[in-house]
Amino acid sequence: MARQSLSGKVVVVTGGAQGIGAATAAALHRRGARLVLGDLDRVRAEKTAGELGPDVVASPLDVTDTAAFTAFLDDVESTVGLIDVLINNAGIMPLSPLDEEDDASTRRLLEINVHAVVHGTREAVKRMKPRGRGHIVNVASMAGKSGFAGAATYCATKHAVVGLSEAVHLELRSTGVEVSCVMPAVVRTELASGLGEARFIKSVGPEDVAAAIVDALERPKFDVFVPKSLDLTGRITRLFPRAFGEWLVRALGGDQLLASAAHSPERAEYEGRAARSAPSAVPPGGSV
């Protein structure tokens, strides 16, 4: 399949100020895309946009405020151009055993990692489907295919993103609108602070994920595993009984990869920032 050009395409990246979002924006900018970065951290988003070039737009965005999210997309289309690509990248990963996770944290995870992705995807479909073109990229995780101790709700949210993406992919068949679901291993960003290395899966950098996203946009495909070996690993593991698969993960140290980092000093700064990441997700005082 011939590569599709990204030059001149209007691309929106949520959570675009840093990490995977910023790396993806940089990779797309090199391809000539017209970029809009939405992020709760306006200062950092503007800094990232300024480093990429004067043609990159940065806007404040709380993805949990659905009315504001819609207005943000409307503004992009009225000032920059019709959206060709929406990358739902914004997400958080607070870690703790489920019985130690307070309900405010649960609500925040569900609002940012699930509801915002559902809303963004729905808005993209409404805009792209009538035009018969467009591409929606939802950033999930290998945690959307497996469960990991110490991150039960996070895993639940990423399973939801995978399921959402699969269903919408089927709904959009033959419409001209593409859907890609990105499932990386541990990505060395602030979100992965305090995490060790698993012997069976090597961590990747945000640039690796960015390159995979660019490739999926240029040569459309649904499943985007980073590294690609994750796909084969998952297929092989599913051939064996669950007990063997769980034993293998334990033997390779993967069962405690996330749990061992919960409450670690190395994660304190990130966990604090994640707790302040969505003003609209949790009512004042954290009550629900």
GIRA-V104430 format. One record per helix or strand. SS is the DSSP state (H for helix, E for strand). FROM is the first residue (numbers start at 1). LEN is the number of residues. If there is no record, write none. Layout:
ss=SS from=FROM len=LEN
ss=SS from=FROM len=LEN
This chain:
ss=E from=10 len=5
ss=H from=19 len=12
ss=E from=34 len=6
ss=H from=42 len=11
ss=E from=57 len=4
ss=H from=66 len=14
ss=E from=85 len=4
ss=H from=98 len=3
ss=H from=103 len=29
ss=E from=134 len=6
ss=H from=142 len=3
ss=H from=152 len=20
ss=E from=177 len=8
ss=E from=187 len=1
ss=H from=190 len=3
ss=E from=204 len=1
ss=H from=206 len=13
ss=E from=223 len=4
ss=H from=229 len=9
ss=H from=242 len=10
ss=H from=259 len=3
ss=H from=265 len=11
ss=H from=284 len=3
